[in-house]
Each structure stands twice: as structure tokens, then as C-alpha cells.
């Protein structure tokens, strides 16, 4: 599997403040073209985990729908399982086997109620294979893209109700989200307030919105909150042969451009291929602290005015 490696030293673009010494580590975001063949998807995931281990990666992030991306809502619902089943256990075992922190999101989870819907879930797993969190996507994608396709995620997905920050000494405090969430800066401001240092934003952005908005949204969330942004993305045409055989119209196509962005808003690593790949960069925790001390924007926020 090809990979892109960010340079591990680059000039500061601002005066550094004095911060506590903090660890650094390698993180990677995945770019892939998932399909409705979940066994093939799993093989790709295994190969990427193997490569990440060889490269010394500690935190590996997969895109939305990495385990399954079908032709529509009914296929997603059919694929979904409760997380007490084998699906999540199978992926969690890879974290233990390769000694990685895995960001698995979103993955289709069968809801506990009788609605017949699923949850779009972002799960973090530690190197012991233990589940650290299960975030349910809060903002659901119900849109009519201009001159494009309509999509109603709420027709088959339950919206989440809780924000999640996982606090971890080895890979920092992780603010967890999924795809369309990125358009809601209030959410990320709250994740920062809750202690987030890294913002995880797995996605399957459409081509039109991706070309127009993907990078500017990600860089904005990084700058506003002085956090690293790790954005794993689906890329390319999905299930082209099945779409043609079933005469379902043009196949779904995802924008790609998986990337890692530093707290200054600089894209420090980016995918350069549509093939499955790793995008690797060094996460410098001390850089976060230096920037926050030099420009303490969180202390200058005025919620007394915004929410009055």
C-alpha cells in the first residue's frame, strides 16, 4: 500500500510560547474506496494496519463507511450489527494484533430501539483491543445537492445526542466526530472546551461539496480550535460494476483528499493517489501548547454575548 509521509520538521509561522514538554508520535489517516464487498474491505484494512505498524504509527484513522459502502440505505441497514456481535470484535482484534490505536468511523451499528434504523458510529479502540468510546453522529446529512443527488440520512439513521472527547496520555485528547459534523463549528468549539487536542473527522464527502468545501472546513476547524485535524476520507468510484448491472444510474463517487492539518491550519500531509494509502505525519503535542499560549483564543471567547 502506498503512503505519504509528512516532513517531520517545518518552520514555525508564529512566535512560540513556553509550553510544557509533551510527547510526539506518528499518526496516519487512511484513504480508500470501500465497496459492498465487506470481506474485501476487511482485507484492505488488514493490509493498512500492517503497513502502519511497519511505519511506527501509533494512531490509525479510517474513513466513514470503511467496513461497508453499499448501494443505498437498505443495504446499510442489512449490513449493520449490534456491537456485541462479531463485526466490531473483528476490527477491534486488529488494534491488539498490531498494537495500534484505531479510529473506526463511521461504521453501521444496529440501533437498540424498535425504529428499524441504524446509528452512524465512530468507535475508538486501544492497543489492548478495548473500546474507548462509541460516538453516534449528531448531524445527519439531509440535502439536495445543486444539480446533483438527494440524500436523506435521517430516513434510516438515528441522530446521536452526546459529544465525545477521549482523554489519553499516549495519543492526546481526541475529539470525535463524523463527516457532516464538520460544518458545525459550535460542536468543535465545545470539543475544544472539553479538552480536545486532536479532532478526528472521518468522512465520505461527495465530489461537488468536496471540491468546494472539504479543505476549507477542515483547516477552519484546526485554526479555530488550535487542534490537529485528522481527516480520513473515502475516494473514487464505489461499486461501479454493481451500479451498471443493476441499472441504478451513475455510481457514487467520493472526493478523497485525506489529510492531516496542524493547529496553525497548515496541511502537513495529504493523499496523492486515489488508491488505498496511508497519509502519515508527526503529531507534536508541544506545538499545540505553544500555539495556545502564544494566542490564547479560548480565553477570549465571549459565550456571555453569543448565547444571550
Phi and psi restraints in degrees (value plus and minus 20) as a CYANA .aco file:
   2 UNK   PHI     -89.2   -49.2
   2 UNK   PSI     138.5   178.5
   3 UNK   PHI    -165.9  -125.9
   3 UNK   PSI     136.6   176.6
   4 UNK   PHI    -133.1   -93.1
   4 UNK   PSI     108.0   148.0
   5 UNK   PHI    -133.9   -93.9
   5 UNK   PSI     103.4   143.4
   6 UNK   PHI     -94.4   -54.4
   6 UNK   PSI     127.5   167.5
   7 UNK   PHI     -81.4   -41.4
   7 UNK   PSI     121.1   161.1
   8 UNK   PHI    -110.9   -70.9
   8 UNK   PSI     -19.1    20.9
   9 UNK   PHI    -160.9  -120.9
   9 UNK   PSI     114.9   154.9
  10 UNK   PHI    -172.3  -132.3
  10 UNK   PSI     134.2   174.2
  11 UNK   PHI     -87.9   -47.9
  11 UNK   PSI     121.7   161.7
  12 UNK   PHI     -89.9   -49.9
  12 UNK   PSI     121.4   161.4
  13 UNK   PHI    -121.9   -81.9
  13 UNK   PSI     -13.1    26.9
  14 UNK   PHI    -172.5  -132.5
  14 UNK   PSI     144.6   184.6
  15 UNK   PHI     -86.0   -46.0
  15 UNK   PSI     116.4   156.4
  16 UNK   PHI    -106.6   -66.6
  16 UNK   PSI     119.6   159.6
  17 UNK   PHI    -111.3   -71.3
  17 UNK   PSI     159.2   199.2
  18 UNK   PHI    -114.2   -74.2
  18 UNK   PSI      99.6   139.6
  19 UNK   PHI    -148.4  -108.4
  19 UNK   PSI     145.6   185.6
  20 UNK   PHI     -89.9   -49.9
  20 UNK   PSI     128.8   168.8
  21 UNK   PHI     -82.8   -42.8
  21 UNK   PSI     117.0   157.0
  22 UNK   PHI    -159.3  -119.3
  22 UNK   PSI     134.9   174.9
  23 UNK   PHI     -91.8   -51.8
  23 UNK   PSI     139.5   179.5
  24 UNK   PHI    -143.8  -103.8
  24 UNK   PSI     138.0   178.0
  25 UNK   PHI    -178.0  -138.0
  25 UNK   PSI     145.4   185.4
  26 UNK   PHI    -109.6   -69.6
  26 UNK   PSI     113.7   153.7
  27 UNK   PHI    -143.5  -103.5
  27 UNK   PSI     136.6   176.6
  28 UNK   PHI    -160.8  -120.8
  28 UNK   PSI     122.6   162.6
  29 UNK   PHI    -131.4   -91.4
  29 UNK   PSI     125.3   165.3
  30 UNK   PHI    -116.7   -76.7
  30 UNK   PSI     123.9   163.9
  31 UNK   PHI    -139.6   -99.6
  31 UNK   PSI     111.9   151.9
  32 UNK   PHI    -174.6  -134.6
  32 UNK   PSI     147.5   187.5
  33 UNK   PHI    -138.8   -98.8
  33 UNK   PSI      66.2   106.2
  34 UNK   PHI     -89.9   -49.9
  34 UNK   PSI     139.7   179.7
  35 UNK   PHI    -158.8  -118.8
  35 UNK   PSI    -191.9  -151.9
  36 UNK   PHI    -102.9   -62.9
  36 UNK   PSI     -21.0    19.0
  37 UNK   PHI    -109.9   -69.9
  37 UNK   PSI      70.7   110.7
  38 UNK   PHI     -87.7   -47.7
  38 UNK   PSI     -45.8    -5.8
  39 UNK   PHI     -90.8   -50.8
  39 UNK   PSI     -59.5   -19.5
  40 UNK   PHI     -84.6   -44.6
  40 UNK   PSI     -61.7   -21.7
  41 UNK   PHI     -78.0   -38.0
  41 UNK   PSI     -62.9   -22.9
  42 UNK   PHI     -83.4   -43.4
  42 UNK   PSI     -61.1   -21.1
  43 UNK   PHI     -80.1   -40.1
  43 UNK   PSI     -61.2   -21.2
  44 UNK   PHI     -83.6   -43.6
  44 UNK   PSI     -63.5   -23.5
  45 UNK   PHI     -80.5   -40.5
  45 UNK   PSI     -63.5   -23.5
  46 UNK   PHI     -80.0   -40.0
  46 UNK   PSI     -66.0   -26.0
  47 UNK   PHI     -81.5   -41.5
  47 UNK   PSI     -58.9   -18.9
  48 UNK   PHI     -88.9   -48.9
  48 UNK   PSI     -56.8   -16.8
  49 UNK   PHI     -83.8   -43.8
  49 UNK   PSI     -61.7   -21.7
  50 UNK   PHI     -80.9   -40.9
  50 UNK   PSI     -65.8   -25.8
  51 UNK   PHI     -85.7   -45.7
  51 UNK   PSI     -59.8   -19.8
  52 UNK   PHI     -82.0   -42.0
  52 UNK   PSI     -61.3   -21.3
  53 UNK   PHI     -81.7   -41.7
  53 UNK   PSI     -63.4   -23.4
  54 UNK   PHI     -83.4   -43.4
  54 UNK   PSI     -52.9   -12.9
  55 UNK   PHI    -106.5   -66.5
  55 UNK   PSI     -19.1    20.9
  56 UNK   PHI      58.1    98.1
  56 UNK   PSI       2.0    42.0
  57 UNK   PHI     -91.1   -51.1
  57 UNK   PSI     120.4   160.4
  58 UNK   PHI    -124.1   -84.1
  58 UNK   PSI     -57.5   -17.5
  59 UNK   PHI    -140.0  -100.0
  59 UNK   PSI     101.4   141.4
  60 UNK   PHI    -140.5  -100.5
  60 UNK   PSI     104.9   144.9
  61 UNK   PHI    -135.1   -95.1
  61 UNK   PSI     107.6   147.6
  62 UNK   PHI    -122.4   -82.4
  62 UNK   PSI     136.5   176.5
  63 UNK   PHI    -100.4   -60.4
  63 UNK   PSI     149.8   189.8
  64 UNK   PHI     -76.8   -36.8
  64 UNK   PSI     120.0   160.0
  65 UNK   PHI      43.6    83.6
  65 UNK   PSI       8.2    48.2
  66 UNK   PHI     -84.4   -44.4
  66 UNK   PSI     -51.3   -11.3
  67 UNK   PHI    -103.8   -63.8
  67 UNK   PSI     -46.9    -6.9
  68 UNK   PHI    -183.2  -143.2
  68 UNK   PSI     109.9   149.9
  69 UNK   PHI    -158.8  -118.8
  69 UNK   PSI      82.1   122.1
  70 UNK   PHI    -116.7   -76.7
  70 UNK   PSI    -179.1  -139.1
  71 UNK   PHI    -112.0   -72.0
  71 UNK   PSI     -24.3    15.7
  72 UNK   PHI     151.3   191.3
  72 UNK   PSI    -193.7  -153.7
  73 UNK   PHI     -81.1   -41.1
  73 UNK   PSI     -61.5   -21.5
  74 UNK   PHI     -83.6   -43.6
  74 UNK   PSI     -57.3   -17.3
  75 UNK   PHI     -89.4   -49.4
  75 UNK   PSI     -57.4   -17.4
  76 UNK   PHI     -83.2   -43.2
  76 UNK   PSI     -62.5   -22.5
  77 UNK   PHI     -85.5   -45.5
  77 UNK   PSI     -57.8   -17.8
  78 UNK   PHI     -88.2   -48.2
  78 UNK   PSI     -54.2   -14.2
  79 UNK   PHI     -95.4   -55.4
  79 UNK   PSI     -50.1   -10.1
  80 UNK   PHI     -80.4   -40.4
  80 UNK   PSI     125.6   165.6
  81 UNK   PHI    -152.4  -112.4
  81 UNK   PSI     138.8   178.8
  82 UNK   PHI     -91.4   -51.4
  82 UNK   PSI     128.7   168.7
  83 UNK   PHI     -96.5   -56.5
  83 UNK   PSI     -19.2    20.8
  84 UNK   PHI    -101.2   -61.2
  84 UNK   PSI     -27.8    12.2
  85 UNK   PHI    -107.2   -67.2
  85 UNK   PSI    -186.8  -146.8
  86 UNK   PHI     -97.5   -57.5
  86 UNK   PSI     -44.1    -4.1
  87 UNK   PHI     -77.6   -37.6
  87 UNK   PSI     -76.7   -36.7
  88 UNK   PHI     -89.0   -49.0
  88 UNK   PSI     -57.7   -17.7
  89 UNK   PHI     -78.4   -38.4
  89 UNK   PSI     -57.8   -17.8
  90 UNK   PHI     -84.2   -44.2
  90 UNK   PSI     -64.0   -24.0
  91 UNK   PHI     -94.2   -54.2
  91 UNK   PSI     -57.8   -17.8
  92 UNK   PHI     -82.8   -42.8
  92 UNK   PSI     -51.5   -11.5
  93 UNK   PHI     -84.1   -44.1
  93 UNK   PSI     -46.4    -6.4
  94 UNK   PHI     -88.8   -48.8
  94 UNK   PSI     -54.2   -14.2
  95 UNK   PHI     -80.4   -40.4
  95 UNK   PSI     -63.0   -23.0
  96 UNK   PHI     -90.4   -50.4
  96 UNK   PSI     -63.4   -23.4
  97 UNK   PHI     -82.1   -42.1
  97 UNK   PSI     -61.7   -21.7
  98 UNK   PHI    -123.2   -83.2
  98 UNK   PSI     -15.4    24.6
  99 UNK   PHI      33.8    73.8
  99 UNK   PSI      35.9    75.9
 100 UNK   PHI    -145.3  -105.3
 100 UNK   PSI     129.9   169.9
 101 UNK   PHI    -103.1   -63.1
 101 UNK   PSI     105.2   145.2
 102 UNK   PHI    -132.6   -92.6
 102 UNK   PSI     111.5   151.5
 103 UNK   PHI    -122.1   -82.1
 103 UNK   PSI      91.0   131.0
 104 UNK   PHI    -133.7   -93.7
 104 UNK   PSI      75.3   115.3
 105 UNK   PHI    -182.2  -142.2
 105 UNK   PSI     122.2   162.2
 106 UNK   PHI    -109.9   -69.9
 106 UNK   PSI     133.7   173.7
 107 UNK   PHI    -148.8  -108.8
 107 UNK   PSI     123.1   163.1
 108 UNK   PHI     -95.6   -55.6
 108 UNK   PSI     100.8   140.8
 109 UNK   PHI    -139.8   -99.8
 109 UNK   PSI     109.3   149.3
 110 UNK   PHI     -88.6   -48.6
 110 UNK   PSI     110.1   150.1
 111 UNK   PHI     -89.0   -49.0
 111 UNK   PSI     134.2   174.2
 112 UNK   PHI    -100.0   -60.0
 112 UNK   PSI     -36.9     3.1
 113 UNK   PHI    -110.9   -70.9
 113 UNK   PSI    -190.1  -150.1
 114 UNK   PHI    -120.2   -80.2
 114 UNK   PSI      -0.1    39.9
 115 UNK   PHI     -93.4   -53.4
 115 UNK   PSI     -40.7    -0.7
 116 UNK   PHI      58.9    98.9
 116 UNK   PSI     -14.3    25.7
 117 UNK   PHI    -116.3   -76.3
 117 UNK   PSI     155.6   195.6
 118 UNK   PHI    -139.0   -99.0
 118 UNK   PSI     149.8   189.8
 119 UNK   PHI    -129.5   -89.5
 119 UNK   PSI     121.9   161.9
 120 UNK   PHI    -111.8   -71.8
 120 UNK   PSI      82.9   122.9
 121 UNK   PHI    -132.1   -92.1
 121 UNK   PSI     118.1   158.1
 122 UNK   PHI    -133.8   -93.8
 122 UNK   PSI      93.3   133.3
 123 UNK   PHI    -131.2   -91.2
 123 UNK   PSI     115.6   155.6
 124 UNK   PHI    -128.5   -88.5
 124 UNK   PSI     115.5   155.5
 125 UNK   PHI    -146.3  -106.3
 125 UNK   PSI     117.8   157.8
 126 UNK   PHI    -112.3   -72.3
 126 UNK   PSI     152.5   192.5
 127 UNK   PHI     -85.9   -45.9
 127 UNK   PSI     -27.1    12.9
 128 UNK   PHI    -113.3   -73.3
 128 UNK   PSI     -18.7    21.3
 129 UNK   PHI      62.4   102.4
 129 UNK   PSI      -6.9    33.1
 130 UNK   PHI    -110.7   -70.7
 130 UNK   PSI     120.4   160.4
 131 UNK   PHI     -96.5   -56.5
 131 UNK   PSI     103.3   143.3
 132 UNK   PHI    -111.5   -71.5
 132 UNK   PSI     -51.4   -11.4
 133 UNK   PHI    -184.3  -144.3
 133 UNK   PSI     142.1   182.1
 134 UNK   PHI    -159.0  -119.0
 134 UNK   PSI      76.0   116.0
 135 UNK   PHI    -110.0   -70.0
 135 UNK   PSI     112.7   152.7
 136 UNK   PHI    -120.5   -80.5
 136 UNK   PSI     106.5   146.5
 137 UNK   PHI     -72.6   -32.6
 137 UNK   PSI     107.3   147.3
 138 UNK   PHI    -106.5   -66.5
 138 UNK   PSI     -64.6   -24.6
 139 UNK   PHI    -118.8   -78.8
 139 UNK   PSI      97.5   137.5
 140 UNK   PHI    -116.9   -76.9
 140 UNK   PSI     122.3   162.3
 141 UNK   PHI    -106.6   -66.6
 141 UNK   PSI      73.6   113.6
 142 UNK   PHI    -136.3   -96.3
 142 UNK   PSI      76.6   116.6
 143 UNK   PHI    -165.0  -125.0
 143 UNK   PSI     139.4   179.4
 144 UNK   PHI    -137.1   -97.1
 144 UNK   PSI      82.0   122.0
 145 UNK   PHI     -88.6   -48.6
 145 UNK   PSI     109.6   149.6
 146 UNK   PHI     -72.8   -32.8
 146 UNK   PSI     104.5   144.5
 147 UNK   PHI      37.1    77.1
 147 UNK   PSI       8.4    48.4
 148 UNK   PHI    -156.4  -116.4
 148 UNK   PSI    -170.1  -130.1
 149 UNK   PHI    -118.7   -78.7
 149 UNK   PSI     131.9   171.9
 150 UNK   PHI    -112.6   -72.6
 150 UNK   PSI     130.8   170.8
 151 UNK   PHI    -168.6  -128.6
 151 UNK   PSI     116.0   156.0
 152 UNK   PHI    -149.2  -109.2
 152 UNK   PSI      64.7   104.7
 153 UNK   PHI     -82.7   -42.7
 153 UNK   PSI     -52.3   -12.3
 154 UNK   PHI     -88.2   -48.2
 154 UNK   PSI     -35.4     4.6
 155 UNK   PHI     -90.3   -50.3
 155 UNK   PSI     -39.8     0.2
 156 UNK   PHI    -156.7  -116.7
 156 UNK   PSI     -16.4    23.6
 157 UNK   PHI    -148.2  -108.2
 157 UNK   PSI     116.8   156.8
 158 UNK   PHI    -107.0   -67.0
 158 UNK   PSI     115.6   155.6
 159 UNK   PHI     -96.9   -56.9
 159 UNK   PSI     120.2   160.2
 160 UNK   PHI     -94.0   -54.0
 160 UNK   PSI     147.3   187.3
 161 UNK   PHI    -150.6  -110.6
 161 UNK   PSI     -20.8    19.2
 162 UNK   PHI    -152.0  -112.0
 162 UNK   PSI     118.6   158.6
 163 UNK   PHI    -103.3   -63.3
 163 UNK   PSI     132.0   172.0
 164 UNK   PHI    -154.7  -114.7
 164 UNK   PSI     106.9   146.9
 165 UNK   PHI    -146.0  -106.0
 165 UNK   PSI     102.5   142.5
 166 UNK   PHI    -118.2   -78.2
 166 UNK   PSI     100.2   140.2
 167 UNK   PHI    -116.1   -76.1
 167 UNK   PSI     103.6   143.6
 168 UNK   PHI    -164.9  -124.9
 168 UNK   PSI     111.6   151.6
 169 UNK   PHI     -91.6   -51.6
 169 UNK   PSI     -46.0    -6.0
 170 UNK   PHI    -105.8   -65.8
 170 UNK   PSI     -57.7   -17.7
 171 UNK   PHI    -145.1  -105.1
 171 UNK   PSI      -1.3    38.7
 172 UNK   PHI      60.0   100.0
 172 UNK   PSI    -196.0  -156.0
 173 UNK   PHI    -111.9   -71.9
 173 UNK   PSI     101.0   141.0
 174 UNK   PHI    -124.8   -84.8
 174 UNK   PSI      96.4   136.4
 175 UNK   PHI    -108.1   -68.1
 175 UNK   PSI     104.7   144.7
 176 UNK   PHI    -125.8   -85.8
 176 UNK   PSI     113.8   153.8
 177 UNK   PHI    -174.3  -134.3
 177 UNK   PSI    -199.4  -159.4
 178 UNK   PHI    -166.6  -126.6
 178 UNK   PSI     104.0   144.0
 179 UNK   PHI      23.6    63.6
 179 UNK   PSI    -122.3   -82.3
 180 UNK   PHI     -79.1   -39.1
 180 UNK   PSI     -42.1    -2.1
 181 UNK   PHI     -72.8   -32.8
 181 UNK   PSI     -50.1   -10.1
 182 UNK   PHI     -80.7   -40.7
 182 UNK   PSI     -39.0     1.0
 183 UNK   PHI    -102.1   -62.1
 183 UNK   PSI     -18.1    21.9
 184 UNK   PHI    -140.6  -100.6
 184 UNK   PSI      68.8   108.8
 185 UNK   PHI     -81.8   -41.8
 185 UNK   PSI     -46.7    -6.7
 186 UNK   PHI     -78.7   -38.7
 186 UNK   PSI     -56.6   -16.6
 187 UNK   PHI     -82.0   -42.0
 187 UNK   PSI     -64.8   -24.8
 188 UNK   PHI     -93.9   -53.9
 188 UNK   PSI     -50.8   -10.8
 189 UNK   PHI     -82.3   -42.3
 189 UNK   PSI     -58.1   -18.1
 190 UNK   PHI     -90.4   -50.4
 190 UNK   PSI     -59.0   -19.0
 191 UNK   PHI     -81.6   -41.6
 191 UNK   PSI     -60.5   -20.5
 192 UNK   PHI     -81.8   -41.8
 192 UNK   PSI     -64.6   -24.6
 193 UNK   PHI     -80.3   -40.3
 193 UNK   PSI     -51.8   -11.8
 194 UNK   PHI    -100.3   -60.3
 194 UNK   PSI     -22.3    17.7
 195 UNK   PHI      91.8   131.8
 195 UNK   PSI     -15.5    24.5
 196 UNK   PHI     -81.5   -41.5
 196 UNK   PSI     118.7   158.7
 197 UNK   PHI    -136.1   -96.1
 197 UNK   PSI     -50.9   -10.9
 198 UNK   PHI    -141.2  -101.2
 198 UNK   PSI     116.0   156.0
 199 UNK   PHI    -129.0   -89.0
 199 UNK   PSI     100.2   140.2
 200 UNK   PHI    -118.5   -78.5
 200 UNK   PSI     101.8   141.8
 201 UNK   PHI    -152.4  -112.4
 201 UNK   PSI      55.8    95.8
 202 UNK   PHI     -90.8   -50.8
 202 UNK   PSI     126.7   166.7
 203 UNK   PHI    -174.0  -134.0
 203 UNK   PSI     145.0   185.0
 204 UNK   PHI    -158.1  -118.1
 204 UNK   PSI      47.1    87.1
 205 UNK   PHI     -89.9   -49.9
 205 UNK   PSI     118.8   158.8
 206 UNK   PHI     -88.8   -48.8
 206 UNK   PSI     140.6   180.6
 207 UNK   PHI     -82.2   -42.2
 207 UNK   PSI     -68.9   -28.9
 208 UNK   PHI     -84.4   -44.4
 208 UNK   PSI     -68.8   -28.8
 209 UNK   PHI     -91.2   -51.2
 209 UNK   PSI     -51.3   -11.3
 210 UNK   PHI     -83.8   -43.8
 210 UNK   PSI     -68.2   -28.2
 211 UNK   PHI     -81.3   -41.3
 211 UNK   PSI     -55.9   -15.9
 212 UNK   PHI    -103.5   -63.5
 212 UNK   PSI     -57.6   -17.6
 213 UNK   PHI    -147.5  -107.5
 213 UNK   PSI     -40.1    -0.1
 214 UNK   PHI     -73.0   -33.0
 214 UNK   PSI     -79.6   -39.6
 215 UNK   PHI     -88.5   -48.5
 215 UNK   PSI     -60.2   -20.2
 216 UNK   PHI     -85.2   -45.2
 216 UNK   PSI     -56.1   -16.1
 217 UNK   PHI     -86.4   -46.4
 217 UNK   PSI     -66.2   -26.2
 218 UNK   PHI     -83.1   -43.1
 218 UNK   PSI     -64.9   -24.9
 219 UNK   PHI     -86.2   -46.2
 219 UNK   PSI     -55.7   -15.7
 220 UNK   PHI     -83.3   -43.3
 220 UNK   PSI     -65.0   -25.0
 221 UNK   PHI     -83.3   -43.3
 221 UNK   PSI     -54.8   -14.8
 222 UNK   PHI     -86.8   -46.8
 222 UNK   PSI     -67.9   -27.9
 223 UNK   PHI     -87.1   -47.1
 223 UNK   PSI     -67.1   -27.1
 224 UNK   PHI     -78.2   -38.2
 224 UNK   PSI     -56.6   -16.6
 225 UNK   PHI    -130.6   -90.6
 225 UNK   PSI     -19.3    20.7
 226 UNK   PHI      31.4    71.4
 226 UNK   PSI      30.5    70.5
 227 UNK   PHI    -146.1  -106.1
 227 UNK   PSI     135.1   175.1
 228 UNK   PHI     -91.3   -51.3
 228 UNK   PSI     123.6   163.6
 229 UNK   PHI    -136.2   -96.2
 229 UNK   PSI     106.2   146.2
 230 UNK   PHI    -133.9   -93.9
 230 UNK   PSI      90.3   130.3
 231 UNK   PHI    -140.1  -100.1
 231 UNK   PSI      78.6   118.6
 232 UNK   PHI    -109.0   -69.0
 232 UNK   PSI     115.7   155.7
 233 UNK   PHI    -156.4  -116.4
 233 UNK   PSI     128.3   168.3
 234 UNK   PHI     -93.7   -53.7
 234 UNK   PSI     131.5   171.5
 235 UNK   PHI    -165.0  -125.0
 235 UNK   PSI     124.9   164.9
 236 UNK   PHI      66.2   106.2
 236 UNK   PSI    -188.6  -148.6
 237 UNK   PHI    -111.6   -71.6
 237 UNK   PSI     110.1   150.1
 238 UNK   PHI    -124.0   -84.0
 238 UNK   PSI     113.7   153.7
 239 UNK   PHI      36.4    76.4
 239 UNK   PSI      18.6    58.6
 240 UNK   PHI     -77.6   -37.6
 240 UNK   PSI     -63.6   -23.6
 241 UNK   PHI     -84.6   -44.6
 241 UNK   PSI     -62.0   -22.0
 242 UNK   PHI     -86.9   -46.9
 242 UNK   PSI     -61.0   -21.0
 243 UNK   PHI     -78.3   -38.3
 243 UNK   PSI     -63.7   -23.7
 244 UNK   PHI     -86.1   -46.1
 244 UNK   PSI     -65.5   -25.5
 245 UNK   PHI     -83.4   -43.4
 245 UNK   PSI     -56.9   -16.9
 246 UNK   PHI    -114.0   -74.0
 246 UNK   PSI     -17.6    22.4
 247 UNK   PHI      30.6    70.6
 247 UNK   PSI      29.0    69.0
 248 UNK   PHI    -117.5   -77.5
 248 UNK   PSI      -4.3    35.7
 249 UNK   PHI      69.1   109.1
 249 UNK   PSI    -188.3  -148.3
 250 UNK   PHI     -84.2   -44.2
 250 UNK   PSI     119.9   159.9
 251 UNK   PHI     -90.0   -50.0
 251 UNK   PSI     140.5   180.5
 252 UNK   PHI     -89.1   -49.1
 252 UNK   PSI     119.7   159.7
 253 UNK   PHI    -151.6  -111.6
 253 UNK   PSI     113.0   153.0
 254 UNK   PHI    -128.9   -88.9
 254 UNK   PSI     132.1   172.1
 255 UNK   PHI     -95.9   -55.9
 255 UNK   PSI     -53.6   -13.6
 256 UNK   PHI      57.8    97.8
 256 UNK   PSI    -157.7  -117.7
 257 UNK   PHI      40.1    80.1
 257 UNK   PSI      24.6    64.6
 258 UNK   PHI     -75.3   -35.3
 258 UNK   PSI     120.9   160.9
 259 UNK   PHI    -177.8  -137.8
 259 UNK   PSI     144.7   184.7
 260 UNK   PHI    -144.4  -104.4
 260 UNK   PSI     110.8   150.8
 261 UNK   PHI    -143.1  -103.1
 261 UNK   PSI     116.6   156.6
 262 UNK   PHI    -107.6   -67.6
 262 UNK   PSI     153.7   193.7
 263 UNK   PHI     -86.8   -46.8
 263 UNK   PSI     -30.9     9.1
 264 UNK   PHI    -108.2   -68.2
 264 UNK   PSI     -27.7    12.3
 265 UNK   PHI      73.6   113.6
 265 UNK   PSI      -9.7    30.3
 266 UNK   PHI    -106.7   -66.7
 266 UNK   PSI     110.5   150.5
 267 UNK   PHI     -96.1   -56.1
 267 UNK   PSI      88.8   128.8
 268 UNK   PHI    -115.5   -75.5
 268 UNK   PSI     -32.0     8.0
 269 UNK   PHI    -178.3  -138.3
 269 UNK   PSI     120.4   160.4
 270 UNK   PHI    -166.9  -126.9
 270 UNK   PSI     124.3   164.3
 271 UNK   PHI     -86.0   -46.0
 271 UNK   PSI     119.7   159.7
 272 UNK   PHI    -139.0   -99.0
 272 UNK   PSI      -6.8    33.2
 273 UNK   PHI    -166.6  -126.6
 273 UNK   PSI     137.2   177.2
 274 UNK   PHI    -107.6   -67.6
 274 UNK   PSI     -28.9    11.1
 275 UNK   PHI     -93.5   -53.5
 275 UNK   PSI     139.4   179.4
 276 UNK   PHI     -74.4   -34.4
 276 UNK   PSI     110.2   150.2
 277 UNK   PHI    -175.7  -135.7
 277 UNK   PSI     144.0   184.0
 278 UNK   PHI    -124.2   -84.2
 278 UNK   PSI     118.3   158.3
 279 UNK   PHI    -135.4   -95.4
 279 UNK   PSI      92.9   132.9
 280 UNK   PHI    -134.3   -94.3
 280 UNK   PSI     118.8   158.8
 281 UNK   PHI    -169.7  -129.7
 281 UNK   PSI     138.3   178.3
 282 UNK   PHI    -104.4   -64.4
 282 UNK   PSI     110.9   150.9
 283 UNK   PHI    -119.5   -79.5
 283 UNK   PSI      95.7   135.7
 284 UNK   PHI    -124.2   -84.2
 284 UNK   PSI      80.5   120.5
 285 UNK   PHI     -85.6   -45.6
 285 UNK   PSI     -51.5   -11.5
 286 UNK   PHI     -85.9   -45.9
 286 UNK   PSI     -51.3   -11.3
 287 UNK   PHI     -82.9   -42.9
 287 UNK   PSI     -58.5   -18.5
 288 UNK   PHI     -79.5   -39.5
 288 UNK   PSI     -67.7   -27.7
 289 UNK   PHI     -85.5   -45.5
 289 UNK   PSI     -60.0   -20.0
 290 UNK   PHI     -81.3   -41.3
 290 UNK   PSI     -64.4   -24.4
 291 UNK   PHI     -87.0   -47.0
 291 UNK   PSI     -59.0   -19.0
 292 UNK   PHI     -90.4   -50.4
 292 UNK   PSI     -51.2   -11.2
 293 UNK   PHI     -93.9   -53.9
 293 UNK   PSI     -59.5   -19.5
 294 UNK   PHI     -91.1   -51.1
 294 UNK   PSI     -53.0   -13.0
 295 UNK   PHI    -156.9  -116.9
 295 UNK   PSI      62.7   102.7
 296 UNK   PHI     -99.2   -59.2
 296 UNK   PSI      44.6    84.6
 297 UNK   PHI     -82.9   -42.9
 297 UNK   PSI     -50.7   -10.7
 298 UNK   PHI     -83.6   -43.6
 298 UNK   PSI     -49.4    -9.4
 299 UNK   PHI     -98.1   -58.1
 299 UNK   PSI     -34.9     5.1
 300 UNK   PHI    -118.1   -78.1
 300 UNK   PSI     -22.0    18.0
 301 UNK   PHI     -86.0   -46.0
 301 UNK   PSI     129.1   169.1
 302 UNK   PHI    -143.0  -103.0
 302 UNK   PSI      48.7    88.7
 303 UNK   PHI     -81.5   -41.5
 303 UNK   PSI     -42.8    -2.8
 304 UNK   PHI     -83.8   -43.8
 304 UNK   PSI     -47.7    -7.7
 305 UNK   PHI    -111.1   -71.1
 305 UNK   PSI     -65.0   -25.0
 306 UNK   PHI     -80.2   -40.2
 306 UNK   PSI     -58.9   -18.9
 307 UNK   PHI    -123.9   -83.9
 307 UNK   PSI      -7.2    32.8
